[in-house]
Every structure is written in structure tokens, then in C-alpha cells.
């Protein structure tokens, strides 16, 4: 019938228009999904992504050409008999072995990259704690001793949102920050946890994504290779900022879980770091939670004013 021929032509038309729209959209929106890379391991991740896209893209193209051309080529024609073709052992072996080899290469390449970016962080890495809760991120840095203190969820209150344990002397000089600041060219280790439900630390410009899981701390380390200013110059956007977002739908306030990530040169970072005030210095009332034999150590380590410490002891 005529409708049979029309449908056969529509298959080919849909193929041409569909691929045309596909390539047009991919080209016009390329910069929106291929963000500039601001970390060293991001280069490895992107290379793996594009190799995978290349392999699967070729297969996608070929299979869809066959899928839409065959209905046109083999449309119903009177006096034409279909070929009875039940099996072909060689063909079946080929399309089993070839995909198995290709997929094995892709899987092992991915495993190699993943092993590289999740291996033990270098000893000199700057440690930063990121805690997610509904609906915000909170940030904690170690002090001058470069050792992040212990925490205990039972110690969490309205001020001590991290649950910092002040029986651990490494906690005395820890400080909190409203946003994340990291140095360029130095490894950075994120220690990640969640206080309530599943969240996800997602910084696309670093090619960084790691879930924050309640009761199971996770980690991810990377090395920034561009400062925020260099990214602004590259993009021609003086207002650009690298952003930390939550990549899990964690509740109705999910969209508010955003933090700015600033990358500085090492000397600028050192200057910023030296200016930060410890949590104990900002909240001297927590000195009461420090064991009595460590109070003097805590006062010195936290950089507290003597008057504040004396007032707290009297109280």
C-alpha cells in the first residue's frame, strides 16, 4: 500500500533530521557540557570520557543507520520472498568477541584512572573536611599543626556543627570557613561525611564527585592547576566562580547546598590561611569541654586571648 512506502520514506527522513539535530545540538552546546578543567586528574577523566564517547559514538551511528535504513530497503514488495537466515556461527562469535575486547579495554582503562584519582593522598596534601546536612555544607580546616581533630556526632550542637571533640588536642587550632579556599599546585584532600541523608560533593570544574554518606566517611583528593583568576581570564568572565554543589536530590532545600571554591596561588593561600581564627578562639566557652590538664595547651594552640581564657575558666 501507499502508506507502507510513505512510512519507509519517513524512517529515512527521521534518520537524517534526527542526526542533523543531534550534531547541531552537540556542536552548539559543546562549551556548556565540556567545562574548562581546573585540576590535574580532570585531564585523565576527560580523556577517558572522550575515548568512551568515540567508541560508543561510532557504534551508535552505525546501528542507527542500519535500524532506519533497513525498513526502507526491505519494505514490503509484491513477489519478494524474505530470506530465511536462522544463524551464522562466525558472525555470532565475531559480535561477541569484538565487543568483549573493546569493553574490557574501556573497563580496565576506567579502573586505571579511578585507581589513580582514589589512591592514598600525598602526605603534604592540604586536608579539608566537608560535612553535608539538610541543607548546607560546612567546612573545617586543620590549624598550624596540619592535623584535623577528631569528631563525635554526639557533640553536635547549634554552634559546634561539626561535632568537634575537644578532648583531642589536634582539634584546638582547627578553624571553620564560610567557603572553600585551596592552593594551586598542591594536593588537596577532602574528607567528606554527612549528618543526615545522602549528599554528594560535586565540583565539575575539578571533575570531582564523591557521595557524602551518613555513618561512612568518604574522601577524594585532587590537585588544582588553575587559580580562580586564571579561570576568569580564560573564560573572559570576571564574575566566574568555581562552585561546589550537591549532586543528590536530598530534599526540598537541595538547591541551596552551594559553596564557592576559590583557588589561590600558594603565597596568597598562605596569607589567607595565617589570618584564620581558630574555632576555640571564636567560641571560648568550648574551652570548658577541654580536659583540665590540656587547657593551657588549648589556649596556646588556639591562639586565644588570655583574658578570654581566664573568663571561661572562672565561669
Backbone as CSV, one residue per row, in Angstrom:
resi,resn,N_x,N_y,N_z,CA_x,CA_y,CA_z,C_x,C_y,C_z
1,UNK,0.845,-1.202,0.000,0.000,0.000,0.000,0.874,1.243,0.000
2,UNK,0.232,2.376,-0.290,0.983,3.633,-0.297,1.517,3.977,1.088
3,UNK,0.717,3.707,2.122,1.157,4.042,3.487,2.432,3.290,3.861
4,UNK,2.589,2.091,3.337,3.795,1.319,3.595,5.027,2.020,3.032
5,UNK,4.909,2.512,1.793,6.019,3.243,1.175,6.286,4.567,1.866
6,UNK,5.201,5.244,2.282,5.367,6.526,2.988,6.100,6.319,4.310
7,UNK,5.708,5.289,5.063,6.382,5.005,6.330,7.844,4.660,6.118
8,UNK,8.152,3.953,5.035,9.548,3.608,4.742,10.368,4.868,4.495
9,UNK,9.805,5.823,3.754,10.493,7.090,3.497,10.647,7.900,4.780
10,UNK,9.611,7.875,5.632,9.669,8.614,6.893,10.787,8.105,7.804
11,UNK,11.053,6.807,7.732,12.166,6.259,8.511,13.482,6.943,8.121
12,UNK,13.736,7.043,6.842,14.978,7.662,6.359,14.990,9.152,6.696
13,UNK,13.836,9.794,6.531,13.741,11.221,6.839,14.014,11.477,8.320
14,UNK,13.458,10.626,9.162,13.678,10.757,10.602,15.152,10.561,10.948
15,UNK,15.802,9.627,10.259,17.232,9.390,10.476,18.039,10.644,10.153
16,UNK,17.784,11.254,8.988,18.545,12.431,8.559,18.281,13.609,9.491
17,UNK,17.002,13.876,9.762,16.664,15.007,10.629,17.147,14.782,12.062
18,UNK,17.017,13.551,12.554,17.445,13.239,13.915,18.938,13.420,14.101
19,UNK,19.724,12.875,13.161,21.171,13.042,13.260,21.572,14.500,13.046
20,UNK,20.847,15.201,12.164,21.136,16.621,11.968,20.945,17.402,13.257
21,UNK,19.823,17.162,13.942,19.564,17.842,15.219,20.578,17.420,16.275
22,UNK,20.931,16.142,16.255,21.891,15.605,17.210,23.245,16.316,17.096
23,UNK,23.772,16.413,15.882,25.084,17.046,15.687,25.017,18.557,15.886
24,UNK,23.908,19.174,15.487,23.767,20.621,15.694,23.767,20.957,17.182
25,UNK,22.985,20.215,17.947,22.906,20.496,19.377,24.247,20.239,20.061
26,UNK,24.902,19.132,19.696,26.194,18.801,20.307,27.224,19.888,20.032
27,UNK,27.205,20.427,18.820,28.168,21.470,18.457,27.835,22.795,19.143
28,UNK,26.560,23.184,19.114,26.179,24.499,19.647,26.278,24.557,21.172
29,UNK,26.083,23.413,21.851,26.097,23.400,23.312,27.381,22.795,23.881
30,UNK,28.390,22.617,23.032,29.611,21.930,23.460,30.234,22.585,24.691
31,UNK,30.339,23.919,24.685,31.002,24.617,25.787,30.229,24.512,27.093
32,UNK,28.955,24.168,27.027,28.148,24.092,28.247,28.343,22.762,28.971
33,UNK,28.712,21.717,28.236,28.940,20.450,28.933,30.413,20.043,28.933
34,UNK,31.245,20.727,28.158,32.681,20.489,28.220,33.314,21.679,28.948
35,UNK,33.191,21.678,30.280,33.677,22.799,31.078,35.200,22.796,31.123
36,UNK,35.811,23.981,31.260,37.271,24.041,31.411,37.730,23.212,32.608
37,UNK,38.888,22.606,32.495,39.418,21.745,33.556,40.316,22.560,34.473
38,UNK,40.116,22.408,35.780,40.911,23.168,36.751,41.670,22.254,37.704
39,UNK,41.818,20.967,37.355,42.583,20.048,38.193,43.368,19.089,37.305
40,UNK,44.446,18.549,37.859,45.306,17.661,37.077,44.606,16.349,36.720
41,UNK,43.917,15.754,37.689,43.270,14.469,37.389,42.078,14.652,36.459
42,UNK,41.549,15.887,36.343,40.448,16.129,35.427,40.825,15.842,33.982
43,UNK,42.107,16.017,33.657,42.586,15.723,32.301,42.460,14.227,32.014
44,UNK,42.831,13.393,33.004,42.695,11.938,32.848,41.232,11.546,32.684
45,UNK,40.386,12.155,33.499,38.953,11.837,33.447,38.357,12.203,32.093
46,UNK,38.712,13.389,31.593,38.171,13.828,30.309,38.675,12.973,29.157
47,UNK,39.944,12.580,29.201,40.479,11.712,28.146,39.708,10.392,28.098
48,UNK,39.462,9.819,29.280,38.703,8.579,29.348,37.290,8.781,28.806
49,UNK,36.675,9.911,29.158,35.319,10.208,28.701,35.252,10.274,27.180
50,UNK,36.202,10.971,26.560,36.135,11.152,25.111,36.501,9.884,24.347
51,UNK,37.374,9.052,24.902,37.648,7.746,24.281,36.379,6.897,24.298
52,UNK,35.699,6.882,25.436,34.449,6.131,25.552,33.395,6.685,24.602
53,UNK,33.298,8.011,24.520,32.343,8.641,23.610,32.654,8.288,22.159
54,UNK,33.946,8.235,21.820,34.335,7.902,20.450,33.923,6.491,20.070
55,UNK,34.224,5.536,20.953,33.905,4.133,20.674,32.397,3.921,20.609
56,UNK,31.699,4.372,21.633,30.250,4.169,21.663,29.541,5.016,20.613
57,UNK,30.119,6.173,20.273,29.510,7.034,19.253,29.519,6.380,17.878
58,UNK,30.628,5.714,17.545,30.710,5.016,16.256,29.662,3.905,16.185
59,UNK,29.568,3.132,17.272,28.580,2.047,17.309,27.162,2.616,17.238
60,UNK,26.929,3.694,17.979,25.608,4.340,17.965,25.234,4.773,16.545
61,UNK,26.180,5.383,15.847,25.920,5.875,14.498,25.604,4.714,13.540
62,UNK,26.446,3.683,13.551,26.264,2.566,12.618,24.963,1.808,12.868
63,UNK,24.684,1.512,14.138,23.479,0.746,14.433,22.210,1.511,14.081
64,UNK,22.210,2.817,14.264,21.007,3.583,13.951,20.837,3.797,12.442
65,UNK,21.950,3.883,11.726,21.830,3.936,10.265,21.175,2.652,9.766
66,UNK,21.644,1.513,10.255,21.045,0.235,9.856,19.595,0.134,10.317
67,UNK,19.337,0.588,11.535,17.998,0.482,12.095,16.955,1.227,11.259
68,UNK,17.320,2.400,10.722,16.347,3.208,9.988,16.406,3.008,8.465
69,UNK,17.553,2.552,7.971,17.655,2.311,6.530,17.020,0.972,6.152
70,UNK,17.145,-0.015,7.006,16.597,-1.336,6.691,15.085,-1.325,6.439
71,UNK,14.271,-0.591,7.231,12.837,-0.567,6.923,12.538,0.004,5.536
72,UNK,13.404,0.908,5.063,13.217,1.447,3.703,13.671,0.432,2.655
73,UNK,14.860,-0.123,2.879,15.437,-1.048,1.899,14.619,-2.333,1.792
74,UNK,14.120,-2.804,2.911,13.422,-4.087,2.921,11.918,-3.921,3.170
75,UNK,11.376,-2.830,2.681,9.931,-2.646,2.799,9.209,-3.707,1.954
76,UNK,7.940,-3.900,2.236,7.174,-4.928,1.543,7.110,-4.661,0.034
77,UNK,7.416,-5.688,-0.731,7.273,-5.634,-2.192,6.635,-6.950,-2.649
78,UNK,5.693,-6.792,-3.519,4.992,-7.975,-4.006,5.953,-8.898,-4.748
79,UNK,5.784,-10.179,-4.545,6.598,-11.223,-5.193,8.037,-11.278,-4.661
80,UNK,8.276,-10.571,-3.533,9.603,-10.658,-2.918,9.510,-11.553,-1.686
81,UNK,10.399,-12.550,-1.634,10.364,-13.505,-0.540,11.487,-13.219,0.448
82,UNK,11.161,-13.241,1.729,12.159,-12.990,2.769,13.169,-14.128,2.824
83,UNK,14.408,-13.790,3.110,15.468,-14.787,3.232,15.411,-15.442,4.606
84,UNK,15.380,-16.745,4.628,15.398,-17.482,5.884,16.852,-17.621,6.332
85,UNK,17.194,-16.905,7.429,18.593,-16.820,7.852,18.657,-17.056,9.364
86,UNK,18.531,-18.315,9.795,18.370,-18.601,11.232,19.611,-18.355,12.070
87,UNK,20.803,-18.608,11.550,22.002,-18.427,12.373,23.242,-18.332,11.500
88,UNK,24.284,-17.775,12.112,25.594,-17.699,11.470,26.625,-17.735,12.597
89,UNK,27.254,-18.884,12.775,28.155,-19.087,13.912,29.322,-18.097,13.904
90,UNK,29.928,-17.899,12.750,31.065,-16.979,12.680,30.660,-15.551,13.043
91,UNK,29.496,-15.128,12.541,29.021,-13.779,12.842,28.737,-13.621,14.337
92,UNK,28.126,-14.633,14.938,27.811,-14.563,16.360,29.079,-14.537,17.215
93,UNK,30.090,-15.310,16.807,31.365,-15.301,17.523,32.010,-13.911,17.412
94,UNK,31.957,-13.336,16.209,32.572,-12.028,15.986,31.914,-10.954,16.832
95,UNK,30.556,-10.907,16.825,29.931,-9.819,17.568,29.820,-10.110,19.063
96,UNK,30.350,-11.242,19.488,30.510,-11.498,20.916,31.927,-11.145,21.366
97,UNK,32.931,-11.578,20.594,34.324,-11.377,20.984,34.748,-9.914,20.838
98,UNK,34.394,-9.284,19.705,34.835,-7.902,19.475,34.311,-6.949,20.557
99,UNK,32.993,-6.937,20.852,32.530,-6.069,21.937,33.163,-6.411,23.290
100,UNK,33.405,-7.706,23.526,34.014,-8.109,24.801,35.408,-7.512,24.947
101,UNK,36.179,-7.539,23.855,37.533,-6.975,23.886,37.478,-5.463,24.080
102,UNK,36.625,-4.793,23.298,36.522,-3.330,23.384,36.073,-2.895,24.777
103,UNK,35.034,-3.562,25.297,34.528,-3.204,26.618,35.552,-3.497,27.709
104,UNK,36.313,-4.575,27.554,37.354,-4.887,28.534,38.412,-3.791,28.572
105,UNK,38.807,-3.306,27.390,39.789,-2.210,27.325,39.235,-0.963,28.000
106,UNK,37.964,-0.639,27.719,37.353,0.545,28.328,37.250,0.392,29.848
107,UNK,36.835,-0.786,30.301,36.676,-1.006,31.739,38.018,-0.916,32.461
108,UNK,39.050,-1.558,31.905,40.353,-1.524,32.566,40.984,-0.137,32.490
109,UNK,40.705,0.608,31.411,41.175,1.998,31.333,40.504,2.836,32.412
110,UNK,39.206,2.629,32.581,38.485,3.344,33.628,38.968,2.969,35.016
111,UNK,39.220,1.675,35.217,39.730,1.225,36.510,41.097,1.846,36.811
112,UNK,41.939,1.970,35.787,43.261,2.569,35.979,43.153,4.029,36.384
113,UNK,42.267,4.790,35.698,42.074,6.201,36.038,41.486,6.330,37.438
114,UNK,40.476,5.501,37.744,39.846,5.568,39.065,40.844,5.236,40.169
115,UNK,41.714,4.251,39.930,42.729,3.901,40.916,43.697,5.062,41.132
116,UNK,43.978,5.793,40.066,44.892,6.930,40.160,44.301,8.050,41.003
117,UNK,43.024,8.351,40.783,42.422,9.506,41.467,41.906,9.162,42.868
118,UNK,41.846,7.866,43.218,41.367,7.491,44.550,42.455,6.850,45.409
119,UNK,43.684,6.820,44.910,44.765,6.255,45.713,45.040,7.161,46.923
120,UNK,45.884,6.681,47.825,46.198,7.430,49.033,46.746,8.812,48.676
121,UNK,46.224,9.838,49.325,46.668,11.203,49.058,48.106,11.395,49.537
122,UNK,48.872,12.240,48.860,50.239,12.522,49.316,50.242,13.082,50.741
123,UNK,51.334,12.855,51.464,51.430,13.296,52.856,51.307,14.807,52.997
124,UNK,51.764,15.548,51.981,51.734,17.015,52.075,50.402,17.614,51.683
125,UNK,49.405,16.774,51.409,48.109,17.279,50.950,47.444,18.157,52.009
126,UNK,46.805,19.216,51.552,46.018,20.074,52.437,44.691,19.392,52.720
127,UNK,44.445,19.086,53.994,43.230,18.378,54.390,42.121,19.384,54.669
128,UNK,40.927,19.099,54.144,39.748,19.928,54.392,38.569,18.992,54.639
129,UNK,37.825,19.269,55.694,36.634,18.467,55.988,35.398,19.158,55.436
130,UNK,34.570,18.378,54.714,33.301,18.877,54.185,32.181,18.011,54.753
131,UNK,31.245,18.655,55.426,30.116,17.930,56.019,28.826,18.456,55.400
132,UNK,27.989,17.538,54.940,26.711,17.922,54.362,25.561,17.613,55.303
133,UNK,24.605,18.498,55.335,23.372,18.245,56.078,22.259,19.031,55.413
134,UNK,21.025,18.705,55.718,19.903,19.415,55.101,19.767,20.806,55.727
135,UNK,20.089,21.882,54.972,20.503,21.877,53.568,21.682,22.831,53.429
136,UNK,22.867,22.381,53.754,24.056,23.231,53.670,25.310,22.364,53.737
137,UNK,26.420,22.992,53.370,27.736,22.389,53.567,28.441,23.191,54.665
138,UNK,29.191,22.517,55.527,30.039,23.205,56.488,31.469,22.729,56.289
139,UNK,32.411,23.646,56.499,33.810,23.413,56.132,34.701,23.552,57.359
140,UNK,35.663,22.657,57.511,36.626,22.743,58.616,38.032,22.479,58.106
141,UNK,38.980,23.278,58.578,40.393,23.143,58.237,41.188,22.790,59.487
142,UNK,42.286,22.051,59.330,43.210,21.889,60.457,43.991,23.187,60.655
143,UNK,44.481,23.389,61.870,45.278,24.590,62.136,46.721,24.421,61.700
144,UNK,47.607,25.115,62.390,49.019,25.123,62.006,49.668,23.752,62.134
145,UNK,49.102,22.874,62.965,49.676,21.534,63.096,49.337,20.639,61.914
146,UNK,48.434,21.116,61.024,48.029,20.380,59.823,47.420,19.021,60.149
147,UNK,46.837,18.900,61.361,46.170,17.666,61.747,44.720,17.996,62.096
148,UNK,43.809,17.386,61.371,42.391,17.626,61.614,41.965,16.836,62.844
149,UNK,41.349,17.538,63.800,40.950,16.892,65.042,39.816,15.906,64.863
150,UNK,39.606,15.086,65.894,38.544,14.082,65.879,37.174,14.747,66.038
151,UNK,36.142,13.990,65.715,34.776,14.475,65.884,33.930,13.375,66.508
152,UNK,32.804,13.786,67.062,31.848,12.847,67.639,30.459,13.423,67.392
153,UNK,29.627,12.673,66.699,28.305,13.191,66.345,27.482,13.571,67.576
154,UNK,27.789,12.977,68.730,27.047,13.285,69.949,27.389,14.667,70.499
155,UNK,28.460,15.273,69.972,28.870,16.601,70.434,28.309,17.719,69.555
156,UNK,27.559,17.365,68.512,26.997,18.368,67.609,25.957,19.208,68.351
157,UNK,26.079,20.517,68.214,25.058,21.426,68.735,24.917,22.596,67.765
158,UNK,24.202,23.625,68.156,23.919,24.736,67.246,25.179,25.463,66.803
159,UNK,26.212,25.480,67.631,27.460,26.169,67.293,28.515,25.202,66.777
160,UNK,28.681,24.109,67.485,29.665,23.094,67.095,29.022,22.143,66.088
161,UNK,28.799,22.638,64.881,28.065,21.862,63.863,28.845,20.644,63.393
162,UNK,30.156,20.656,63.530,30.979,19.525,63.095,31.050,18.421,64.157
163,UNK,30.658,18.744,65.389,30.825,17.773,66.463,32.286,17.631,66.857
164,UNK,33.032,18.726,66.846,34.467,18.689,67.161,34.689,18.191,68.585
165,UNK,35.617,17.264,68.726,35.905,16.645,70.013,37.116,17.343,70.637
166,UNK,36.889,18.124,71.703,37.955,18.924,72.290,38.769,18.160,73.329
167,UNK,38.542,16.852,73.408,39.466,16.027,74.194,40.679,15.643,73.354
168,UNK,40.614,15.903,72.059,41.723,15.646,71.128,42.471,16.951,70.900
169,UNK,43.739,16.992,71.243,44.496,18.243,71.137,44.663,18.722,69.703
170,UNK,44.511,17.832,68.718,44.600,18.269,67.323,43.443,19.185,66.946
171,UNK,42.377,19.176,67.740,41.204,19.991,67.446,41.386,21.442,67.887
172,UNK,42.329,21.704,68.781,42.426,23.012,69.411,42.604,24.160,68.414
173,UNK,43.379,23.935,67.358,43.646,25.027,66.407,42.838,24.903,65.113
174,UNK,41.924,23.931,65.047,41.082,23.812,63.850,40.212,25.057,63.690
175,UNK,39.932,25.412,62.448,39.063,26.568,62.209,38.046,26.228,61.130
176,UNK,36.941,26.930,61.132,35.891,26.746,60.141,35.927,27.896,59.141
177,UNK,35.328,27.679,57.975,35.320,28.705,56.921,33.960,28.709,56.247
178,UNK,33.567,29.886,55.778,32.270,30.010,55.114,32.309,29.458,53.691
179,UNK,33.480,29.507,53.060,33.654,28.946,51.718,34.975,28.194,51.662
180,UNK,35.192,27.496,50.559,36.394,26.672,50.417,37.481,27.472,49.691
181,UNK,38.666,27.473,50.258,39.826,28.102,49.632,40.921,27.045,49.547
182,UNK,41.512,26.874,48.363,42.545,25.854,48.159,43.727,26.461,47.406
183,UNK,44.913,25.898,47.567,46.096,26.411,46.861,46.280,25.746,45.498
184,UNK,46.780,26.498,44.558,47.098,25.940,43.242,48.388,25.122,43.323
185,UNK,48.399,23.979,42.640,49.609,23.178,42.524,49.933,22.320,43.727
186,UNK,49.047,22.295,44.732,49.285,21.469,45.915,48.127,20.487,46.066
187,UNK,48.405,19.211,46.380,47.307,18.247,46.563,46.357,18.689,47.668
188,UNK,45.096,18.473,47.440,44.052,18.811,48.413,43.236,17.548,48.677
189,UNK,43.078,17.208,49.947,42.302,16.029,50.336,41.004,16.473,51.002
190,UNK,39.882,16.117,50.403,38.582,16.365,51.002,38.183,15.142,51.837
191,UNK,37.952,15.351,53.130,37.356,14.323,53.978,35.877,14.647,54.076
192,UNK,35.048,13.723,53.632,33.636,14.012,53.384,32.748,13.141,54.269
193,UNK,31.728,13.749,54.852,30.730,12.975,55.589,29.393,13.709,55.575
194,UNK,28.352,13.021,56.014,27.008,13.587,56.043,26.402,13.376,57.422
195,UNK,25.561,14.324,57.850,24.948,14.239,59.171,23.564,13.610,59.159
196,UNK,22.933,13.547,57.985,21.556,13.064,57.976,21.266,12.103,56.821
197,UNK,21.135,12.640,55.610,20.816,11.807,54.452,21.992,11.828,53.472
198,UNK,21.820,11.121,52.364,22.869,11.052,51.354,22.985,12.384,50.613
199,UNK,24.190,12.928,50.563,24.509,14.114,49.771,25.632,13.735,48.806
200,UNK,26.049,14.674,47.965,27.139,14.371,47.034,27.943,15.624,46.738
201,UNK,29.239,15.558,47.009,30.151,16.673,46.741,30.452,16.685,45.252
202,UNK,30.045,17.749,44.588,30.170,17.821,43.127,30.779,19.157,42.732
203,UNK,32.008,19.107,42.183,32.685,20.308,41.678,33.099,20.011,40.240
204,UNK,32.252,20.317,39.269,32.504,19.879,37.886,33.795,20.406,37.279
205,UNK,34.236,21.600,37.640,35.473,22.135,37.059,36.712,21.374,37.541
206,UNK,36.586,20.685,38.678,37.659,19.813,39.159,37.442,18.368,38.716
207,UNK,36.312,18.103,38.032,35.898,16.734,37.679,35.848,15.890,38.952
208,UNK,35.235,16.454,39.974,35.188,15.842,41.292,33.740,15.549,41.664
209,UNK,33.481,14.300,42.030,32.165,13.930,42.541,32.337,12.756,43.496
210,UNK,31.923,12.969,44.729,32.015,11.904,45.718,30.840,12.033,46.682
211,UNK,30.152,10.916,46.927,28.994,10.935,47.814,29.401,11.179,49.258
212,UNK,28.545,11.921,49.964,28.661,12.095,51.413,27.626,11.167,52.035
213,UNK,28.110,10.136,52.725,27.243,9.051,53.182,27.138,9.080,54.708
214,UNK,25.925,9.098,55.262,25.779,9.072,56.723,26.431,7.823,57.321
215,UNK,27.273,8.036,58.317,27.896,6.910,59.008,29.068,6.277,58.286
216,UNK,29.430,6.766,57.105,30.537,6.178,56.358,31.359,7.285,55.693
217,UNK,32.362,7.827,56.376,33.177,8.900,55.787,33.821,8.467,54.473
218,UNK,33.846,9.371,53.508,34.489,9.125,52.218,35.559,10.185,52.003
219,UNK,36.316,10.046,50.920,37.389,11.014,50.659,37.654,11.113,49.173
220,UNK,38.263,12.220,48.774,38.653,12.435,47.381,39.769,13.466,47.381
221,UNK,40.861,13.180,46.651,41.932,14.171,46.593,42.210,14.563,45.145
222,UNK,42.705,15.766,44.953,42.963,16.318,43.627,44.013,17.411,43.769
223,UNK,44.520,17.860,42.636,45.495,18.944,42.627,45.002,20.048,41.693
224,UNK,44.590,21.196,42.219,44.164,22.307,41.347,45.327,22.786,40.489
225,UNK,45.061,23.054,39.208,46.139,23.526,38.334,45.859,24.890,37.720
226,UNK,44.774,25.542,38.142,44.468,26.907,37.696,43.859,27.675,38.858
227,UNK,44.271,28.920,39.018,43.643,29.752,40.037,42.287,30.232,39.528
228,UNK,41.493,30.744,40.443,40.194,31.301,40.048,40.385,32.447,39.063
229,UNK,41.405,33.270,39.299,41.649,34.393,38.392,42.045,33.913,37.005
230,UNK,42.841,32.858,36.934,43.219,32.303,35.630,41.997,31.745,34.901
231,UNK,41.080,31.136,35.636,39.848,30.644,35.029,39.002,31.806,34.513
232,UNK,38.952,32.881,35.287,38.190,34.058,34.843,38.783,34.640,33.569
233,UNK,40.113,34.695,33.513,40.774,35.225,32.308,40.525,34.300,31.116
234,UNK,40.571,32.991,31.339,40.361,32.019,30.263,38.949,32.118,29.694
235,UNK,37.983,32.320,30.577,36.590,32.371,30.154,36.137,33.776,29.771
236,UNK,36.961,34.766,30.080,36.560,36.143,29.801,35.395,36.599,30.652
237,UNK,35.289,36.033,31.854,34.176,36.344,32.747,34.721,36.731,34.118
238,UNK,34.748,38.026,34.439,35.312,38.462,35.726,34.495,38.038,36.934
239,UNK,33.264,37.599,36.714,32.402,37.188,37.821,32.373,35.674,38.028
240,UNK,33.165,34.939,37.241,33.139,33.478,37.325,33.657,32.994,38.678
241,UNK,33.014,31.960,39.217,33.481,31.287,40.421,33.313,29.782,40.255
242,UNK,34.274,29.033,40.743,34.133,27.584,40.821,33.144,27.298,41.947
243,UNK,32.261,26.332,41.714,31.178,26.101,42.671,31.104,24.655,43.124
244,UNK,30.878,24.488,44.415,30.549,23.184,44.977,29.035,23.092,45.077
245,UNK,28.464,22.036,44.527,27.019,21.819,44.597,26.763,20.411,45.115
246,UNK,25.518,20.141,45.470,25.118,18.803,45.872,24.484,18.107,44.677
247,UNK,24.995,16.926,44.336,24.506,16.200,43.158,23.505,15.111,43.524
248,UNK,22.991,15.152,44.750,21.931,14.223,45.140,20.663,15.032,45.420
249,UNK,19.515,14.474,45.061,18.257,15.133,45.394,17.958,14.784,46.850
250,UNK,18.424,15.625,47.763,18.438,15.293,49.190,17.279,15.913,49.962
251,UNK,16.355,16.559,49.270,15.219,17.156,49.950,14.787,18.444,49.280
252,UNK,13.810,19.109,49.859,13.216,20.279,49.223,14.173,21.471,49.162
253,UNK,15.150,21.528,50.049,16.110,22.631,50.024,17.414,22.279,49.339
254,UNK,17.399,21.208,48.556,18.589,20.695,47.868,19.340,21.780,47.093
255,UNK,18.606,22.672,46.425,19.245,23.674,45.562,20.037,24.716,46.346
256,UNK,19.862,24.785,47.652,20.592,25.782,48.437,21.971,25.303,48.872
257,UNK,22.309,24.041,48.591,23.600,23.486,49.019,24.687,23.867,48.023
258,UNK,25.135,25.126,48.132,26.140,25.644,47.203,27.229,26.365,47.992
259,UNK,28.471,26.186,47.558,29.606,26.868,48.155,30.536,27.346,47.045
260,UNK,31.151,28.477,47.258,32.167,28.970,46.327,33.513,28.347,46.665
261,UNK,34.243,27.920,45.643,35.583,27.359,45.818,36.575,28.325,45.159
262,UNK,37.471,28.863,45.953,38.457,29.819,45.451,39.837,29.175,45.414
263,UNK,40.489,29.235,44.273,41.847,28.691,44.114,42.821,29.865,44.073
264,UNK,43.815,29.856,44.968,44.787,30.939,45.074,46.193,30.408,44.802
265,UNK,47.074,31.320,44.418,48.496,30.979,44.370,48.953,30.635,45.786
266,UNK,50.038,29.858,45.890,50.454,29.355,47.198,50.723,30.478,48.192
267,UNK,51.405,31.550,47.779,51.704,32.634,48.714,50.434,33.346,49.168
268,UNK,49.459,33.518,48.258,48.177,34.122,48.637,47.413,33.219,49.592
269,UNK,47.483,31.926,49.314,46.797,30.968,50.184,47.412,30.978,51.581
270,UNK,48.756,31.000,51.658,49.431,31.022,52.957,49.027,32.255,53.757
271,UNK,48.899,33.375,53.060,48.482,34.614,53.735,47.061,34.490,54.271
272,UNK,46.157,33.957,53.432,44.770,33.755,53.875,44.717,32.791,55.052
273,UNK,45.476,31.718,54.963,45.475,30.682,55.990,45.934,31.235,57.338
274,UNK,46.971,32.073,57.299,47.527,32.635,58.536,46.556,33.599,59.213
275,UNK,45.619,34.143,58.466,44.670,35.114,59.012,43.464,34.468,59.682
276,UNK,43.293,33.149,59.520,42.107,32.484,60.047,42.194,32.291,61.564
277,UNK,41.078,32.484,62.219,40.997,32.364,63.670,40.406,31.010,64.036
278,UNK,40.979,30.370,65.024,40.538,29.034,65.405,39.104,29.058,65.949
279,UNK,38.466,27.903,65.899,37.098,27.780,66.416,37.062,28.091,67.907
280,UNK,38.065,27.625,68.654,38.097,27.884,70.090,38.257,29.366,70.397
281,UNK,39.076,30.056,69.594,39.260,31.488,69.821,37.971,32.260,69.570
282,UNK,37.192,31.813,68.601,35.915,32.465,68.303,34.840,32.087,69.318
283,UNK,34.982,30.888,69.902,33.965,30.380,70.818,34.648,29.888,72.099
284,UNK,35.168,30.818,72.902,35.963,30.423,74.083,35.172,29.617,75.114
285,UNK,33.839,29.640,75.045,33.058,28.859,76.002,33.316,27.361,75.865
286,UNK,33.802,26.926,74.688,34.065,25.493,74.484,35.367,25.052,75.151
287,UNK,36.106,25.999,75.715,37.292,25.627,76.480,36.901,24.799,77.699
288,UNK,35.656,24.960,78.126,35.164,24.180,79.258,35.089,22.690,78.924
289,UNK,35.052,22.345,77.620,34.994,20.943,77.201,36.372,20.320,77.058
290,UNK,37.417,21.123,77.253,38.794,20.633,77.146,39.206,20.036,78.484
291,UNK,39.827,18.856,78.503,40.303,18.284,79.769,41.183,19.278,80.520
292,UNK,41.066,19.317,81.840,41.753,20.319,82.651,43.264,20.317,82.458
293,UNK,43.838,19.153,82.230,45.289,19.086,82.059,45.763,19.583,80.693
294,UNK,44.811,19.877,79.782,45.179,20.341,78.450,44.719,21.778,78.167
295,UNK,44.144,22.434,79.180,43.591,23.762,78.941,44.672,24.760,78.513
296,UNK,45.824,24.741,79.151,46.887,25.677,78.784,47.375,25.404,77.363
297,UNK,47.487,24.140,77.024,47.890,23.760,75.660,46.854,24.255,74.661
298,UNK,45.578,24.115,75.028,44.497,24.536,74.138,44.522,26.037,73.916
299,UNK,44.759,26.791,74.976,44.806,28.255,74.870,45.912,28.690,73.926
300,UNK,47.086,28.084,74.053,48.215,28.427,73.188,47.965,27.996,71.742
301,UNK,47.499,26.769,71.580,47.283,26.244,70.232,46.183,27.001,69.501
302,UNK,45.150,27.400,70.222,44.027,28.089,69.601,44.297,29.566,69.371
303,UNK,45.391,30.069,69.943,45.696,31.487,69.790,44.701,32.367,70.517
304,UNK,44.206,31.882,71.667,43.191,32.610,72.413,43.803,33.736,73.224
305,UNK,43.021,34.787,73.416,43.429,35.860,74.299,43.393,35.355,75.732
306,UNK,44.357,35.716,76.510,44.444,35.238,77.894,43.226,35.624,78.699
307,UNK,42.712,36.842,78.463,41.541,37.314,79.214,40.335,36.429,78.946
308,UNK,40.141,36.044,77.680,39.016,35.184,77.325,39.132,33.832,78.017
309,UNK,40.333,33.315,78.016,40.557,32.012,78.638,40.318,32.080,80.132
310,UNK,40.777,33.160,80.789,40.581,33.308,82.224,39.111,33.425,82.573
311,UNK,38.377,34.193,81.747,36.935,34.345,81.979,36.216,33.009,81.873
312,UNK,36.617,32.227,80.890,35.986,30.916,80.690,36.273,30.010,81.865
313,UNK,37.528,30.013,82.352,37.885,29.171,83.479,37.102,29.551,84.728
314,UNK,36.918,30.878,84.916,36.151,31.327,86.085,34.715,30.855,85.995
315,UNK,34.142,30.971,84.783,32.746,30.532,84.609,32.617,29.035,84.875
